[in-house]
Amino acid sequence: MTWADFITAMGGVLGLFLAIFGVWKYIDAKLTQVREHSSAQSAAAMAVASAAERDLAAHRTHVAETYATKQGMHEQTSQIMAAINGIGLRIDGLYDLFGHTTRKKTTKSDDDT
């Protein structure tokens, strides 16, 4: 094997190595770009998820403060019914108080007819 053949063989091996290295660098650059892009998308998705979690927590608090439970509705209904009953008793008391004084007294002659 002569120097010319050796250099030609080494040039071919070196060329093949450089070609493989170039392909590797190209693939590595694309993978790095994809990783950076996916990292940015992941950060954005985490921000959206965090905002959604905060909104959900605020909504749960609002629902807990605003909407009534069955027990709460039963207690409210009982209180309202007791108040209505109390008003009815007061009206009955007023009727008894004023009703007897404003009634027309009947006389014996009115009853006979």
C-alpha positions in Angstrom: 0.0 0.0 0.0 1.5 3.3 -1.0 1.2 6.7 0.6 -1.3 7.8 -2.0 -3.5 4.8 -1.3 -3.2 5.4 2.4 -4.0 9.0 2.2 -7.0 8.3 -0.2 -8.3 5.7 2.3 -7.8 8.0 5.2 -9.5 10.8 3.3 -12.5 8.5 2.7 -12.6 7.5 6.3 -12.2 11.1 7.4 -14.9 12.2 4.9 -17.3 9.5 6.2 -16.5 10.5 9.8 -17.2 14.2 8.9 -20.4 13.3 7.2 -21.7 11.3 10.1 -20.6 14.1 12.5 -22.4 16.7 10.4 -25.6 14.6 10.4 -25.2 14.1 14.1 -24.8 17.9 14.7 -27.9 18.6 12.5 -30.0 16.1 14.5 -28.7 17.4 17.8 -29.5 21.0 16.8 -33.0 20.0 15.8 -33.5 18.0 19.1 -32.2 21.0 21.1 -34.7 23.3 19.3 -37.5 20.9 20.0 -36.5 20.6 23.6 -36.5 24.4 24.0 -39.8 24.7 22.2 -41.4 22.0 24.3 -40.0 23.5 27.5 -41.6 26.9 26.6 -44.9 25.2 25.8 -44.6 23.3 29.1 -44.1 26.5 31.0 -47.1 28.1 29.3 -49.2 25.0 30.0 -48.2 25.1 33.6 -49.1 28.8 33.8 -52.6 28.1 32.3 -53.1 25.1 34.7 -52.1 27.3 37.7 -54.5 30.0 36.6 -57.3 27.4 36.1 -56.5 26.0 39.6 -56.8 29.5 41.2 -60.0 30.1 39.3 -61.5 26.8 40.4 -60.5 27.5 44.0 -62.1 30.9 43.9 -65.3 29.4 42.3 -65.4 26.7 45.0 -65.2 29.4 47.7 -67.9 31.4 46.0 -70.2 28.4 45.8 -69.5 27.5 49.4 -70.3 31.1 50.5 -73.3 31.7 48.2 -75.4 28.5 47.7 -77.5 27.1 50.5 -77.4 23.6 51.8 -80.5 21.5 52.4 -80.1 21.9 56.2 -79.7 25.7 55.8 -82.8 25.9 53.6 -84.7 23.9 56.2 -83.6 26.2 59.0 -84.5 29.3 57.0 -87.9 27.9 56.1 -88.6 27.1 59.8 -87.6 30.7 60.8 -89.8 32.2 58.1 -92.7 30.0 59.0 -92.3 30.9 62.7 -92.2 34.6 61.8 -95.4 34.3 59.6 -97.1 32.4 62.5 -96.1 35.2 64.9 -97.6 37.8 62.6 -100.8 35.8 62.3 -101.0 35.6 66.1 -100.5 39.4 66.4 -103.2 40.0 63.8 -105.5 37.6 65.7 -104.7 39.5 68.9 -105.5 42.8 67.2 -108.7 41.4 65.8 -109.7 40.2 69.3 -108.9 43.6 70.8 -110.5 45.8 68.2 -113.0 43.4 66.8 -115.1 43.3 70.0 -115.2 47.0 70.4 -116.3 47.8 66.8 -119.0 45.2 66.5 -122.5 46.5 66.4 -124.3 45.5 69.6 -127.4 43.6 68.9 -130.5 44.5 70.7 -133.4 42.4 71.6 -135.6 43.9 68.9 -132.9 43.1 66.3 -132.9 39.5 67.4 -136.6 39.1 67.2 -136.9 39.8 63.6 
